[in-house]
Amino acid sequence: MTGIDGIIEVETFRAPGSDRWLLVDVPHGATRKADYDAVFNELKGALPAQLEHFFFVNTDIGAPEGAQHLGRTLSAQGINVLVARCLIPRTFIDPNRVVALSAPGGAMRDGLTAAVPAYVTHPEDLAWLGEQHARYHAQVEAAYRFVCGQQRGLAVQLHSYSPRSVGITVVDENIVEALHAAYVPEVYATWPERPPVDLISATKDGAFRTAPKLVEALLAEYARAGIGATENATYHLAPAAMGMVYAQRYPEQVFCVELNRGLISAPFVPFGVSPIDEAEVARLVDPIARVVRDALSAPPR
């Protein structure tokens, strides 16, 4: 599997002689201003002023660094790690959405933001972004097919989320002003805090729960590490999320982890570049490494 400039970055951490594999899927991996600029400069339609503020506050900083740490750690322990990092910012089209199931007008559905924000309206932009989304998922689907299908390995969908649940329900041309208002210090302090780690494992109605043995092992490992990990405290799996699509294809092999940006930043800067605390990233993803190592080391049944 190879990368595609501007769409997906692929890196393989090899463990010579091993046939054990982990895929680290980072769908919101476009965390650098250069990633934003590359897509922004391709678009023809008018966009909100200071839209980069939305990009900075809503991109999964720390997730690519967590993927790198998992790759280095596990390859040294005999497990091959394939990291797939999306380079398309969700500011323009969300790589973790099923476009056809997304709500119109930038509204949320099942607690998830829309695939395409309401401020993206130019027909050529919509067509081009749709093509980029499809090209990305052609590569990611191949990665799941190789790791989870051919190699019978595991996959972790690695994300990070904002430290608090900010009450914005529509992403439209007013999103920047809405975020500025929500992040006024005295207002921001009223939003609910999020857990250090949340495992997004089940649908809201409980009809589907991905990789239950792995999820239980992760919860136990985080508890042993003294890290407050929860399950579906912030989000649930939903049909509009591509993460659920892949989890349903490989229901015993795929799990999703959210890390709190307030912990992995030094400090968290809502509307600018947040420095990443590599030690804290390592602390929050090491339990994942231990569970994956144990699961892939167990004899087949």
C-alpha positions, 0 to 999 in steps of 0.5 A, a space after each residue: 500500500 502506498 500513499 497519495 500526495 495530499 490524500 493519504 500518508 502511509 508508513 509501515 513499521 516492520 518487525 522482521 520475520 513477523 506475520 502479526 499486523 496492526 493497522 492504525 487508521 487516522 482519518 482526521 490526520 490532517 493536523 498541520 496548517 500545510 494540510 489545510 492550505 493545500 486543500 484551501 488553495 484548490 477550492 474556488 468558492 467563497 469560504 468564511 473568514 478565519 476558517 483556519 480557526 475552525 481547522 485548528 480547534 477541530 483537527 485531531 492533534 496528537 493522533 498522528 503522534 500516537 500512531 507513530 508511537 504505536 508503530 515504534 513500540 509494537 514493531 520493536 515487540 514483533 508486530 508489524 504496524 501499518 499507519 494510514 494518515 488522512 491528509 484531507 482536513 475535515 474542515 472541508 469534507 470529513 473523511 470519517 463520514 459516509 457522505 450519502 448518509 450525512 445530514 444536509 445544511 451542515 446539521 448534526 446527525 446521530 451526534 456527528 457533524 455533517 460530511 460537508 459543511 454548509 459553507 462549501 457550496 461551489 459545485 466544482 468544489 463539492 465534486 472535487 472534494 467528493 473525489 478526494 474522499 473516494 480516493 482516500 477510502 479506496 486506499 483505506 479499504 485496501 489497508 483494512 482488507 490486507 491487515 484485518 482480512 488477509 493477515 487476520 490482524 487488528 485495527 485501531 481507529 485513533 482520534 483526539 477530541 476537544 477537552 470539553 463538549 462545546 454546544 455547537 450543533 450546526 456547521 455553517 457560514 457562521 461557524 467561526 463566530 460561533 466558536 469564538 463565542 463558545 471559547 470565551 473563557 467564562 462561557 467555555 468553563 460551563 461546557 462539560 469536560 470530557 474523559 481522558 480517553 473514550 472508547 467509541 464501541 457501540 451504537 446508541 441502541 446497543 444493537 452493535 458493539 465492536 470487538 467486545 473482548 478488546 474493548 473490555 481488555 482496553 478498559 481494564 488496561 487503562 484502569 491498571 494504568 490509572 487513566 480514566 477511560 470510559 466507553 461511549 461517554 462522548 459519542 456512539 458508533 453511528 451509520 454515518 461514520 466510516 469508522 462504523 462501516 469498517 468495524 462492522 466488516 471486521 467486528 472482532 478486530 476493529 476498535 476506536 479510541 478518542 484521546 483528550 486534546 487537553 492532555 496531549 497538548 502543551 498547552 491546548 491552543 484552540 485557534 492556533 498551533 498546539 504543541 504536542 506533549 509526546 510523553 503524554 501521548 505515549 502514556 495514553 496510547 501505551 495501554 493500546 500497545 499492551 492490549 494489541 501485543 497480548 491479543 496478537 500473541 495469543 494462540 489462535 483458537 
